[in-house]
């Protein structure tokens, strides 16, 4: 098995062609670039920490919301359930 350094994931939306592009970047190389950049914490339930379908769904929703915040023209493309599927919205 190959030995890889810890990666960070960069997710980018491109317009031509319209797609999401993921890039795995060596975290140490990326750290200086990220200094002072906006962070969006994604909190995990420490009592039941596990990578499951709902966590993946919520992470995807959060990532797409952040991308749309910087590209308001694609906000109308988001058809996402913002709250966890297993419990109703608190709105």
N, CA, C and O atoms as a CHARMM CRD file, in Angstrom:
* protein
*
  364
    1    1 UNK  N      0.83900  -1.17700   0.00000 PROA 1      0.00000
    2    1 UNK  CA     0.00000   0.00000   0.00000 PROA 1      0.00000
    3    1 UNK  C      0.88700   1.24400   0.00000 PROA 1      0.00000
    4    1 UNK  O      1.88900   1.29800   0.71400 PROA 1      0.00000
    5    2 UNK  N      0.51900   2.23400  -0.79400 PROA 2      0.00000
    6    2 UNK  CA     1.29000   3.47200  -0.90300 PROA 2      0.00000
    7    2 UNK  C      1.18400   4.27300   0.38700 PROA 2      0.00000
    8    2 UNK  O      0.14400   4.27900   1.04400 PROA 2      0.00000
    9    3 UNK  N      2.26400   4.94200   0.73700 PROA 3      0.00000
   10    3 UNK  CA     2.29200   5.77900   1.92600 PROA 3      0.00000
   11    3 UNK  C      2.08500   7.22800   1.49100 PROA 3      0.00000
   12    3 UNK  O      2.95300   7.80500   0.83600 PROA 3      0.00000
   13    4 UNK  N      0.95300   7.81600   1.84600 PROA 4      0.00000
   14    4 UNK  CA     0.62100   9.18000   1.45500 PROA 4      0.00000
   15    4 UNK  C      0.68200  10.09800   2.66500 PROA 4      0.00000
   16    4 UNK  O      0.41000   9.66500   3.78500 PROA 4      0.00000
   17    5 UNK  N      1.03800  11.36500   2.45100 PROA 5      0.00000
   18    5 UNK  CA     0.96900  12.32900   3.55000 PROA 5      0.00000
   19    5 UNK  C     -0.49600  12.65000   3.83900 PROA 5      0.00000
   20    5 UNK  O     -1.36300  12.33400   3.02400 PROA 5      0.00000
   21    6 UNK  N     -0.78700  13.27000   4.98300 PROA 6      0.00000
   22    6 UNK  CA    -2.16900  13.68100   5.23900 PROA 6      0.00000
   23    6 UNK  C     -2.62700  14.67800   4.16500 PROA 6      0.00000
   24    6 UNK  O     -1.91700  15.63000   3.84000 PROA 6      0.00000
   25    7 UNK  N     -3.80900  14.44200   3.63300 PROA 7      0.00000
   26    7 UNK  CA    -4.35300  15.29800   2.58600 PROA 7      0.00000
   27    7 UNK  C     -5.42900  16.22300   3.13300 PROA 7      0.00000
   28    7 UNK  O     -6.11700  15.91400   4.10600 PROA 7      0.00000
   29    8 UNK  N     -5.54800  17.35500   2.48000 PROA 8      0.00000
   30    8 UNK  CA    -6.72100  18.20700   2.60100 PROA 8      0.00000
   31    8 UNK  C     -7.45400  18.09100   1.27500 PROA 8      0.00000
   32    8 UNK  O     -6.85900  17.75200   0.25200 PROA 8      0.00000
   33    9 UNK  N     -8.72200  18.37000   1.30200 PROA 9      0.00000
   34    9 UNK  CA    -9.51500  18.27200   0.08600 PROA 9      0.00000
   35    9 UNK  C     -9.95200  19.66400  -0.33400 PROA 9      0.00000
   36    9 UNK  O    -10.51800  20.41200   0.46400 PROA 9      0.00000
   37   10 UNK  N     -9.69200  20.00800  -1.57300 PROA 10     0.00000
   38   10 UNK  CA   -10.14200  21.27400  -2.14000 PROA 10     0.00000
   39   10 UNK  C    -11.27400  20.94300  -3.10600 PROA 10     0.00000
   40   10 UNK  O    -11.10900  20.12700  -4.01400 PROA 10     0.00000
   41   11 UNK  N    -12.41400  21.57600  -2.90600 PROA 11     0.00000
   42   11 UNK  CA   -13.58300  21.35600  -3.76200 PROA 11     0.00000
   43   11 UNK  C    -13.87000  22.65600  -4.49400 PROA 11     0.00000
   44   11 UNK  O    -14.07900  23.69600  -3.87000 PROA 11     0.00000
   45   12 UNK  N    -13.88000  22.59300  -5.81400 PROA 12     0.00000
   46   12 UNK  CA   -14.06500  23.79100  -6.63500 PROA 12     0.00000
   47   12 UNK  C    -15.19500  23.56600  -7.63100 PROA 12     0.00000
   48   12 UNK  O    -15.31400  22.49200  -8.22100 PROA 12     0.00000
   49   13 UNK  N    -16.01500  24.58200  -7.80600 PROA 13     0.00000
   50   13 UNK  CA   -17.04400  24.57200  -8.84000 PROA 13     0.00000
   51   13 UNK  C    -16.49300  25.32300 -10.04400 PROA 13     0.00000
   52   13 UNK  O    -15.99200  26.43700  -9.89700 PROA 13     0.00000
   53   14 UNK  N    -16.57600  24.73600 -11.22200 PROA 14     0.00000
   54   14 UNK  CA   -16.16400  25.41300 -12.44200 PROA 14     0.00000
   55   14 UNK  C    -17.39000  25.61900 -13.33200 PROA 14     0.00000
   56   14 UNK  O    -18.31800  24.81100 -13.33400 PROA 14     0.00000
   57   15 UNK  N    -17.37100  26.70500 -14.07600 PROA 15     0.00000
   58   15 UNK  CA   -18.51000  27.03300 -14.92600 PROA 15     0.00000
   59   15 UNK  C    -18.41600  26.41200 -16.31700 PROA 15     0.00000
   60   15 UNK  O    -19.43600  26.09200 -16.92600 PROA 15     0.00000
   61   16 UNK  N    -17.19000  26.24200 -16.82000 PROA 16     0.00000
   62   16 UNK  CA   -17.03800  25.71100 -18.18000 PROA 16     0.00000
   63   16 UNK  C    -15.98000  24.62900 -18.20100 PROA 16     0.00000
   64   16 UNK  O    -14.79400  24.93800 -18.31500 PROA 16     0.00000
   65   17 UNK  N    -16.36800  23.38500 -18.09700 PROA 17     0.00000
   66   17 UNK  CA   -17.73800  22.89000 -18.02800 PROA 17     0.00000
   67   17 UNK  C    -18.27600  22.99000 -16.60700 PROA 17     0.00000
   68   17 UNK  O    -17.50100  23.09400 -15.65500 PROA 17     0.00000
   69   18 UNK  N    -19.59100  22.95900 -16.45700 PROA 18     0.00000
   70   18 UNK  CA   -20.19500  23.00300 -15.13000 PROA 18     0.00000
   71   18 UNK  C    -19.91300  21.68200 -14.42600 PROA 18     0.00000
   72   18 UNK  O    -20.45000  20.63600 -14.79000 PROA 18     0.00000
   73   19 UNK  N    -19.05500  21.75800 -13.40700 PROA 19     0.00000
   74   19 UNK  CA   -18.69100  20.54800 -12.67600 PROA 19     0.00000
   75   19 UNK  C    -18.08200  20.91400 -11.32900 PROA 19     0.00000
   76   19 UNK  O    -17.67700  22.05300 -11.09700 PROA 19     0.00000
   77   20 UNK  N    -18.02900  19.93700 -10.46500 PROA 20     0.00000
   78   20 UNK  CA   -17.29500  20.05400  -9.20300 PROA 20     0.00000
   79   20 UNK  C    -15.99500  19.29500  -9.38200 PROA 20     0.00000
   80   20 UNK  O    -15.98800  18.17100  -9.88500 PROA 20     0.00000
   81   21 UNK  N    -14.89600  19.90600  -8.97200 PROA 21     0.00000
   82   21 UNK  CA   -13.58200  19.29500  -9.09000 PROA 21     0.00000
   83   21 UNK  C    -13.00800  19.14900  -7.68300 PROA 21     0.00000
   84   21 UNK  O    -12.93300  20.12000  -6.93000 PROA 21     0.00000
   85   22 UNK  N    -12.60300  17.92100  -7.33400 PROA 22     0.00000
   86   22 UNK  CA   -11.95000  17.66800  -6.04600 PROA 22     0.00000
   87   22 UNK  C    -10.46500  17.46800  -6.28100 PROA 22     0.00000
   88   22 UNK  O    -10.05000  16.78400  -7.21700 PROA 22     0.00000
   89   23 UNK  N     -9.66500  18.08600  -5.40300 PROA 23     0.00000
   90   23 UNK  CA    -8.22200  17.91200  -5.46900 PROA 23     0.00000
   91   23 UNK  C     -7.71200  17.54300  -4.08200 PROA 23     0.00000
   92   23 UNK  O     -8.02000  18.21800  -3.10000 PROA 23     0.00000
   93   24 UNK  N     -6.94000  16.47900  -4.00800 PROA 24     0.00000
   94   24 UNK  CA    -6.28700  16.08300  -2.76100 PROA 24     0.00000
   95   24 UNK  C     -4.93300  16.77200  -2.72300 PROA 24     0.00000
   96   24 UNK  O     -4.09800  16.57100  -3.60500 PROA 24     0.00000
   97   25 UNK  N     -4.71900  17.59300  -1.68800 PROA 25     0.00000
   98   25 UNK  CA    -3.51000  18.39600  -1.58700 PROA 25     0.00000
   99   25 UNK  C     -2.81500  18.06800  -0.27200 PROA 25     0.00000
  100   25 UNK  O     -3.46400  17.95800   0.76800 PROA 25     0.00000
  101   26 UNK  N     -1.50200  17.91200  -0.32100 PROA 26     0.00000
  102   26 UNK  CA    -0.70900  17.68700   0.88600 PROA 26     0.00000
  103   26 UNK  C     -1.04300  18.80000   1.88800 PROA 26     0.00000
  104   26 UNK  O     -0.83700  19.97700   1.59300 PROA 26     0.00000
  105   27 UNK  N     -1.55200  18.43900   3.05500 PROA 27     0.00000
  106   27 UNK  CA    -1.98700  19.41700   4.05200 PROA 27     0.00000
  107   27 UNK  C     -0.87500  20.37900   4.45400 PROA 27     0.00000
  108   27 UNK  O     -1.13800  21.56200   4.66900 PROA 27     0.00000
  109   28 UNK  N      0.35100  19.90100   4.55900 PROA 28     0.00000
  110   28 UNK  CA     1.47200  20.76300   4.94800 PROA 28     0.00000
  111   28 UNK  C      1.74100  21.83000   3.88300 PROA 28     0.00000
  112   28 UNK  O      2.07000  22.96800   4.21900 PROA 28     0.00000
  113   29 UNK  N      1.60700  21.47700   2.62000 PROA 29     0.00000
  114   29 UNK  CA     1.82000  22.44000   1.53500 PROA 29     0.00000
  115   29 UNK  C      0.69500  23.46000   1.45900 PROA 29     0.00000
  116   29 UNK  O      0.90800  24.59700   1.03700 PROA 29     0.00000
  117   30 UNK  N     -0.49000  23.05800   1.86200 PROA 30     0.00000
  118   30 UNK  CA    -1.65100  23.92800   1.78400 PROA 30     0.00000
  119   30 UNK  C     -1.74300  24.89500   2.97000 PROA 30     0.00000
  120   30 UNK  O     -2.32900  25.96900   2.83900 PROA 30     0.00000
  121   31 UNK  N     -1.18300  24.53600   4.10500 PROA 31     0.00000
  122   31 UNK  CA    -1.32000  25.31600   5.33800 PROA 31     0.00000
  123   31 UNK  C     -0.95400  26.79600   5.17900 PROA 31     0.00000
  124   31 UNK  O     -1.72400  27.64300   5.63200 PROA 31     0.00000
  125   32 UNK  N      0.17000  27.15100   4.56500 PROA 32     0.00000
  126   32 UNK  CA     0.49400  28.58200   4.43700 PROA 32     0.00000
  127   32 UNK  C     -0.52200  29.35600   3.58400 PROA 32     0.00000
  128   32 UNK  O     -0.77200  30.53400   3.83700 PROA 32     0.00000
  129   33 UNK  N     -1.09000  28.71300   2.60300 PROA 33     0.00000
  130   33 UNK  CA    -2.07300  29.36100   1.73500 PROA 33     0.00000
  131   33 UNK  C     -3.36200  29.64600   2.51100 PROA 33     0.00000
  132   33 UNK  O     -4.04100  30.63800   2.24600 PROA 33     0.00000
  133   34 UNK  N     -3.69200  28.78900   3.45500 PROA 34     0.00000
  134   34 UNK  CA    -4.94500  28.90400   4.19700 PROA 34     0.00000
  135   34 UNK  C     -4.88600  29.87500   5.36200 PROA 34     0.00000
  136   34 UNK  O     -5.91800  30.18400   5.95700 PROA 34     0.00000
  137   35 UNK  N     -3.70500  30.35800   5.69900 PROA 35     0.00000
  138   35 UNK  CA    -3.55600  31.27600   6.82500 PROA 35     0.00000
  139   35 UNK  C     -4.40800  32.52500   6.59900 PROA 35     0.00000
  140   35 UNK  O     -4.24400  33.22300   5.59900 PROA 35     0.00000
  141   36 UNK  N     -5.30800  32.79800   7.52700 PROA 36     0.00000
  142   36 UNK  CA    -6.15900  33.98300   7.44900 PROA 36     0.00000
  143   36 UNK  C     -7.38200  33.83800   6.55800 PROA 36     0.00000
  144   36 UNK  O     -8.12300  34.80400   6.37500 PROA 36     0.00000
  145   37 UNK  N     -7.61000  32.66300   6.00400 PROA 37     0.00000
  146   37 UNK  CA    -8.76100  32.42600   5.12000 PROA 37     0.00000
  147   37 UNK  C     -9.97400  32.01400   5.95700 PROA 37     0.00000
  148   37 UNK  O     -9.82900  31.41500   7.02300 PROA 37     0.00000
  149   38 UNK  N    -11.16300  32.34200   5.46300 PROA 38     0.00000
  150   38 UNK  CA   -12.39400  31.98100   6.16300 PROA 38     0.00000
  151   38 UNK  C    -12.44600  30.47300   6.41600 PROA 38     0.00000
  152   38 UNK  O    -12.16800  29.66700   5.52800 PROA 38     0.00000
  153   39 UNK  N    -12.80600  30.11700   7.63400 PROA 39     0.00000
  154   39 UNK  CA   -13.01200  28.71100   7.98500 PROA 39     0.00000
  155   39 UNK  C    -14.48800  28.49800   8.27700 PROA 39     0.00000
  156   39 UNK  O    -15.15200  29.36800   8.84000 PROA 39     0.00000
  157   40 UNK  N    -14.98900  27.34900   7.89600 PROA 40     0.00000
  158   40 UNK  CA   -16.36400  26.97200   8.18700 PROA 40     0.00000
  159   40 UNK  C    -16.30100  25.67600   8.98200 PROA 40     0.00000
  160   40 UNK  O    -16.17800  24.59700   8.40100 PROA 40     0.00000
  161   41 UNK  N    -16.38400  25.77400  10.32400 PROA 41     0.00000
  162   41 UNK  CA   -16.31500  24.54900  11.12900 PROA 41     0.00000
  163   41 UNK  C    -17.48900  23.62700  10.83800 PROA 41     0.00000
  164   41 UNK  O    -18.61000  24.07800  10.60300 PROA 41     0.00000
  165   42 UNK  N    -17.21700  22.35900  10.85900 PROA 42     0.00000
  166   42 UNK  CA   -18.24100  21.33100  10.67200 PROA 42     0.00000
  167   42 UNK  C    -18.15200  20.44200  11.89400 PROA 42     0.00000
  168   42 UNK  O    -17.25100  19.61000  12.00000 PROA 42     0.00000
  169   43 UNK  N    -19.08500  20.61500  12.81900 PROA 43     0.00000
  170   43 UNK  CA   -19.02700  19.92000  14.09000 PROA 43     0.00000
  171   43 UNK  C    -19.55500  18.49800  13.98400 PROA 43     0.00000
  172   43 UNK  O    -20.55100  18.23800  13.31000 PROA 43     0.00000
  173   44 UNK  N    -18.88000  17.59700  14.64900 PROA 44     0.00000
  174   44 UNK  CA   -19.27600  16.19700  14.67600 PROA 44     0.00000
  175   44 UNK  C    -19.85600  15.88200  16.04300 PROA 44     0.00000
  176   44 UNK  O    -19.43900  16.46000  17.04700 PROA 44     0.00000
  177   45 UNK  N    -20.81100  14.97400  16.08700 PROA 45     0.00000
  178   45 UNK  CA   -21.39700  14.52500  17.33800 PROA 45     0.00000
  179   45 UNK  C    -20.39200  13.60500  18.02100 PROA 45     0.00000
  180   45 UNK  O    -20.23200  12.45000  17.62600 PROA 45     0.00000
  181   46 UNK  N    -19.71100  14.12300  19.05500 PROA 46     0.00000
  182   46 UNK  CA   -18.64100  13.33800  19.68700 PROA 46     0.00000
  183   46 UNK  C    -19.15700  12.12600  20.44600 PROA 46     0.00000
  184   46 UNK  O    -18.39900  11.18800  20.69100 PROA 46     0.00000
  185   47 UNK  N    -20.43200  12.12700  20.82500 PROA 47     0.00000
  186   47 UNK  CA   -20.98800  10.96500  21.52400 PROA 47     0.00000
  187   47 UNK  C    -21.17900   9.77900  20.58400 PROA 47     0.00000
  188   47 UNK  O    -21.07500   8.62600  21.00000 PROA 47     0.00000
  189   48 UNK  N    -21.45500  10.06500  19.33200 PROA 48     0.00000
  190   48 UNK  CA   -21.70100   9.01000  18.35100 PROA 48     0.00000
  191   48 UNK  C    -20.87400   9.25500  17.09800 PROA 48     0.00000
  192   48 UNK  O    -21.40500   9.20500  15.98800 PROA 48     0.00000
  193   49 UNK  N    -19.58300   9.51900  17.25900 PROA 49     0.00000
  194   49 UNK  CA   -18.73600   9.83500  16.11300 PROA 49     0.00000
  195   49 UNK  C    -18.59500   8.64300  15.18600 PROA 49     0.00000
  196   49 UNK  O    -18.09400   7.58600  15.57100 PROA 49     0.00000
  197   50 UNK  N    -19.04900   8.83600  13.95300 PROA 50     0.00000
  198   50 UNK  CA   -18.87900   7.83200  12.91800 PROA 50     0.00000
  199   50 UNK  C    -19.07700   8.51400  11.57700 PROA 50     0.00000
  200   50 UNK  O    -19.83900   9.47400  11.45800 PROA 50     0.00000
  201   51 UNK  N    -18.38800   8.01000  10.58000 PROA 51     0.00000
  202   51 UNK  CA   -18.59100   8.49500   9.22600 PROA 51     0.00000
  203   51 UNK  C    -19.69200   7.63900   8.62000 PROA 51     0.00000
  204   51 UNK  O    -19.46900   6.48100   8.26400 PROA 51     0.00000
  205   52 UNK  N    -20.88400   8.22000   8.50500 PROA 52     0.00000
  206   52 UNK  CA   -22.01100   7.47000   7.96800 PROA 52     0.00000
  207   52 UNK  C    -22.68300   8.26900   6.85500 PROA 52     0.00000
  208   52 UNK  O    -22.22800   9.35600   6.49900 PROA 52     0.00000
  209   53 UNK  N    -23.75700   7.73100   6.31400 PROA 53     0.00000
  210   53 UNK  CA   -24.45200   8.37500   5.20200 PROA 53     0.00000
  211   53 UNK  C    -24.96000   9.76700   5.56200 PROA 53     0.00000
  212   53 UNK  O    -24.86400  10.68900   4.75200 PROA 53     0.00000
  213   54 UNK  N    -25.49800   9.92700   6.76600 PROA 54     0.00000
  214   54 UNK  CA   -26.04300  11.22900   7.16400 PROA 54     0.00000
  215   54 UNK  C    -24.93400  12.26100   7.32700 PROA 54     0.00000
  216   54 UNK  O    -25.10800  13.41600   6.93800 PROA 54     0.00000
  217   55 UNK  N    -23.80900  11.87000   7.88700 PROA 55     0.00000
  218   55 UNK  CA   -22.68100  12.80300   8.00200 PROA 55     0.00000
  219   55 UNK  C    -22.20500  13.21100   6.60600 PROA 55     0.00000
  220   55 UNK  O    -21.92500  14.38600   6.36800 PROA 55     0.00000
  221   56 UNK  N    -22.11200  12.25800   5.69400 PROA 56     0.00000
  222   56 UNK  CA   -21.68700  12.55800   4.32400 PROA 56     0.00000
  223   56 UNK  C    -22.67900  13.50600   3.65300 PROA 56     0.00000
  224   56 UNK  O    -22.27100  14.42200   2.93900 PROA 56     0.00000
  225   57 UNK  N    -23.96200  13.29800   3.87300 PROA 57     0.00000
  226   57 UNK  CA   -24.98600  14.15400   3.28500 PROA 57     0.00000
  227   57 UNK  C    -24.87800  15.56700   3.84600 PROA 57     0.00000
  228   57 UNK  O    -24.91400  16.53800   3.09000 PROA 57     0.00000
  229   58 UNK  N    -24.74700  15.69100   5.16400 PROA 58     0.00000
  230   58 UNK  CA   -24.63600  17.00700   5.79700 PROA 58     0.00000
  231   58 UNK  C    -23.36200  17.72700   5.37000 PROA 58     0.00000
  232   58 UNK  O    -23.37300  18.94200   5.16900 PROA 58     0.00000
  233   59 UNK  N    -22.27600  16.99500   5.23300 PROA 59     0.00000
  234   59 UNK  CA   -21.02100  17.59000   4.77900 PROA 59     0.00000
  235   59 UNK  C    -21.16600  18.10300   3.34600 PROA 59     0.00000
  236   59 UNK  O    -20.69200  19.19100   3.01900 PROA 59     0.00000
  237   60 UNK  N    -21.81700  17.32100   2.50400 PROA 60     0.00000
  238   60 UNK  CA   -22.05800  17.75400   1.13200 PROA 60     0.00000
  239   60 UNK  C    -22.92900  18.99200   1.06700 PROA 60     0.00000
  240   60 UNK  O    -22.65600  19.90200   0.28300 PROA 60     0.00000
  241   61 UNK  N    -23.98300  19.04100   1.88700 PROA 61     0.00000
  242   61 UNK  CA   -24.86200  20.21600   1.93800 PROA 61     0.00000
  243   61 UNK  C    -24.06600  21.43200   2.39700 PROA 61     0.00000
  244   61 UNK  O    -24.18000  22.50800   1.80900 PROA 61     0.00000
  245   62 UNK  N    -23.26200  21.26800   3.44200 PROA 62     0.00000
  246   62 UNK  CA   -22.46100  22.38700   3.94400 PROA 62     0.00000
  247   62 UNK  C    -21.47900  22.87900   2.87600 PROA 62     0.00000
  248   62 UNK  O    -21.33900  24.08600   2.67500 PROA 62     0.00000
  249   63 UNK  N    -20.80400  21.96300   2.19800 PROA 63     0.00000
  250   63 UNK  CA   -19.83200  22.34000   1.16600 PROA 63     0.00000
  251   63 UNK  C    -20.51200  23.09400   0.02900 PROA 63     0.00000
  252   63 UNK  O    -19.99700  24.11000  -0.43700 PROA 63     0.00000
  253   64 UNK  N    -21.65700  22.60600  -0.41600 PROA 64     0.00000
  254   64 UNK  CA   -22.37000  23.27500  -1.50700 PROA 64     0.00000
  255   64 UNK  C    -22.90400  24.64100  -1.07800 PROA 64     0.00000
  256   64 UNK  O    -22.92800  25.57200  -1.88200 PROA 64     0.00000
  257   65 UNK  N    -23.33100  24.77200   0.18000 PROA 65     0.00000
  258   65 UNK  CA   -23.76800  26.07500   0.69300 PROA 65     0.00000
  259   65 UNK  C    -22.62200  27.08100   0.70300 PROA 65     0.00000
  260   65 UNK  O    -22.82000  28.24900   0.36800 PROA 65     0.00000
  261   66 UNK  N    -21.42600  26.64000   1.08300 PROA 66     0.00000
  262   66 UNK  CA   -20.26800  27.53900   1.10300 PROA 66     0.00000
  263   66 UNK  C    -19.91300  27.96200  -0.32500 PROA 66     0.00000
  264   66 UNK  O    -19.64200  29.13600  -0.57500 PROA 66     0.00000
  265   67 UNK  N    -19.91500  27.01900  -1.25000 PROA 67     0.00000
  266   67 UNK  CA   -19.63300  27.36000  -2.64900 PROA 67     0.00000
  267   67 UNK  C    -20.66900  28.36600  -3.15900 PROA 67     0.00000
  268   67 UNK  O    -20.30900  29.34000  -3.82100 PROA 67     0.00000
  269   68 UNK  N    -21.94900  28.14000  -2.85800 PROA 68     0.00000
  270   68 UNK  CA   -23.01400  29.03400  -3.31900 PROA 68     0.00000
  271   68 UNK  C    -22.91500  30.41200  -2.66400 PROA 68     0.00000
  272   68 UNK  O    -23.32600  31.40400  -3.26500 PROA 68     0.00000
  273   69 UNK  N    -22.38400  30.49300  -1.45700 PROA 69     0.00000
  274   69 UNK  CA   -22.22500  31.80000  -0.80800 PROA 69     0.00000
  275   69 UNK  C    -21.26900  32.68400  -1.60500 PROA 69     0.00000
  276   69 UNK  O    -21.43300  33.90300  -1.64500 PROA 69     0.00000
  277   70 UNK  N    -20.28700  32.07600  -2.22900 PROA 70     0.00000
  278   70 UNK  CA   -19.33700  32.82900  -3.04100 PROA 70     0.00000
  279   70 UNK  C    -19.73200  32.93700  -4.50100 PROA 70     0.00000
  280   70 UNK  O    -19.08800  33.65100  -5.27000 PROA 70     0.00000
  281   71 UNK  N    -20.78500  32.23400  -4.88900 PROA 71     0.00000
  282   71 UNK  CA   -21.28000  32.25200  -6.27900 PROA 71     0.00000
  283   71 UNK  C    -22.80700  32.31100  -6.24700 PROA 71     0.00000
  284   71 UNK  O    -23.47800  31.31900  -6.53000 PROA 71     0.00000
  285   72 UNK  N    -23.34800  33.47500  -5.90100 PROA 72     0.00000
  286   72 UNK  CA   -24.80500  33.59100  -5.76000 PROA 72     0.00000
  287   72 UNK  C    -25.58700  33.17300  -7.00700 PROA 72     0.00000
  288   72 UNK  O    -26.76000  32.81300  -6.90300 PROA 72     0.00000
  289   73 UNK  N    -24.96400  33.21400  -8.16800 PROA 73     0.00000
  290   73 UNK  CA   -25.65200  32.83400  -9.40200 PROA 73     0.00000
  291   73 UNK  C    -26.02700  31.35800  -9.44400 PROA 73     0.00000
  292   73 UNK  O    -26.90500  30.97400 -10.21700 PROA 73     0.00000
  293   74 UNK  N    -25.38300  30.51800  -8.63000 PROA 74     0.00000
  294   74 UNK  CA   -25.75000  29.09300  -8.62100 PROA 74     0.00000
  295   74 UNK  C    -26.63400  28.73000  -7.43600 PROA 74     0.00000
  296   74 UNK  O    -27.04800  27.57800  -7.30200 PROA 74     0.00000
  297   75 UNK  N    -26.92700  29.70300  -6.57400 PROA 75     0.00000
  298   75 UNK  CA   -27.74700  29.41200  -5.40100 PROA 75     0.00000
  299   75 UNK  C    -29.10300  28.81900  -5.79500 PROA 75     0.00000
  300   75 UNK  O    -29.63400  27.96200  -5.08900 PROA 75     0.00000
  301   76 UNK  N    -29.65700  29.26700  -6.90800 PROA 76     0.00000
  302   76 UNK  CA   -30.96000  28.75400  -7.36200 PROA 76     0.00000
  303   76 UNK  C    -30.89400  27.28300  -7.77900 PROA 76     0.00000
  304   76 UNK  O    -31.92700  26.63200  -7.93200 PROA 76     0.00000
  305   77 UNK  N    -29.68200  26.76300  -7.96200 PROA 77     0.00000
  306   77 UNK  CA   -29.51100  25.35600  -8.35000 PROA 77     0.00000
  307   77 UNK  C    -29.56700  24.41300  -7.14900 PROA 77     0.00000
  308   77 UNK  O    -29.68600  23.20000  -7.32200 PROA 77     0.00000
  309   78 UNK  N    -29.48200  24.95500  -5.94300 PROA 78     0.00000
  310   78 UNK  CA   -29.46100  24.11300  -4.74600 PROA 78     0.00000
  311   78 UNK  C    -30.87200  23.67600  -4.38400 PROA 78     0.00000
  312   78 UNK  O    -31.73500  24.51000  -4.11000 PROA 78     0.00000
  313   79 UNK  N    -31.10000  22.39400  -4.38200 PROA 79     0.00000
  314   79 UNK  CA   -32.36900  21.80700  -3.95200 PROA 79     0.00000
  315   79 UNK  C    -32.02600  20.81200  -2.85200 PROA 79     0.00000
  316   79 UNK  O    -32.08200  19.59800  -3.04900 PROA 79     0.00000
  317   80 UNK  N    -31.66600  21.35700  -1.67800 PROA 80     0.00000
  318   80 UNK  CA   -31.09600  20.55300  -0.59600 PROA 80     0.00000
  319   80 UNK  C    -31.94100  20.63300   0.66500 PROA 80     0.00000
  320   80 UNK  O    -32.52600  21.67300   0.96700 PROA 80     0.00000
  321   81 UNK  N    -32.00200  19.54300   1.38800 PROA 81     0.00000
  322   81 UNK  CA   -32.58900  19.54800   2.72500 PROA 81     0.00000
  323   81 UNK  C    -31.49200  20.00400   3.67200 PROA 81     0.00000
  324   81 UNK  O    -30.46500  19.34000   3.81400 PROA 81     0.00000
  325   82 UNK  N    -31.71600  21.14800   4.32300 PROA 82     0.00000
  326   82 UNK  CA   -30.67700  21.75800   5.14700 PROA 82     0.00000
  327   82 UNK  C    -30.50500  21.07000   6.50700 PROA 82     0.00000
  328   82 UNK  O    -29.40600  21.06500   7.06100 PROA 82     0.00000
  329   83 UNK  N    -31.55000  20.50800   7.03200 PROA 83     0.00000
  330   83 UNK  CA   -31.49000  19.87600   8.35400 PROA 83     0.00000
  331   83 UNK  C    -31.27300  18.36500   8.19600 PROA 83     0.00000
  332   83 UNK  O    -31.50600  17.81100   7.12200 PROA 83     0.00000
  333   84 UNK  N    -30.82800  17.70500   9.26600 PROA 84     0.00000
  334   84 UNK  CA   -30.66800  16.24200   9.18900 PROA 84     0.00000
  335   84 UNK  C    -31.98100  15.58100   8.76600 PROA 84     0.00000
  336   84 UNK  O    -33.05800  15.99900   9.19300 PROA 84     0.00000
  337   85 UNK  N    -31.88700  14.57100   7.94300 PROA 85     0.00000
  338   85 UNK  CA   -33.06300  13.89300   7.40400 PROA 85     0.00000
  339   85 UNK  C    -33.87200  13.19900   8.49900 PROA 85     0.00000
  340   85 UNK  O    -35.09600  13.11300   8.40100 PROA 85     0.00000
  341   86 UNK  N    -33.20000  12.70400   9.54000 PROA 86     0.00000
  342   86 UNK  CA   -33.90400  11.94200  10.56700 PROA 86     0.00000
  343   86 UNK  C    -34.61600  12.80900  11.60800 PROA 86     0.00000
  344   86 UNK  O    -35.24900  12.27500  12.51900 PROA 86     0.00000
  345   87 UNK  N    -34.52400  14.14500  11.48700 PROA 87     0.00000
  346   87 UNK  CA   -35.28400  15.00800  12.39400 PROA 87     0.00000
  347   87 UNK  C    -35.73100  16.25800  11.62800 PROA 87     0.00000
  348   87 UNK  O    -35.05400  16.68900  10.69400 PROA 87     0.00000
  349   88 UNK  N    -36.86200  16.83300  12.02100 PROA 88     0.00000
  350   88 UNK  CA   -37.40900  17.96500  11.27800 PROA 88     0.00000
  351   88 UNK  C    -36.61700  19.24400  11.48300 PROA 88     0.00000
  352   88 UNK  O    -35.84300  19.36800  12.43300 PROA 88     0.00000
  353   89 UNK  N    -36.81700  20.17800  10.59100 PROA 89     0.00000
  354   89 UNK  CA   -36.18700  21.48700  10.67500 PROA 89     0.00000
  355   89 UNK  C    -36.68800  22.20200  11.93500 PROA 89     0.00000
  356   89 UNK  O    -37.83200  22.02300  12.35100 PROA 89     0.00000
  357   90 UNK  N    -35.81000  23.01100  12.53200 PROA 90     0.00000
  358   90 UNK  CA   -36.20100  23.76400  13.72800 PROA 90     0.00000
  359   90 UNK  C    -36.70200  25.14500  13.36100 PROA 90     0.00000
  360   90 UNK  O    -36.85400  25.99400  14.23900 PROA 90     0.00000
  361   91 UNK  N    -36.96400  25.39300  12.08500 PROA 91     0.00000
  362   91 UNK  CA   -37.45100  26.70400  11.62900 PROA 91     0.00000
  363   91 UNK  C    -38.89100  26.90800  11.99400 PROA 91     0.00000
  364   91 UNK  O    -39.46300  27.95500  11.68800 PROA 91     0.00000
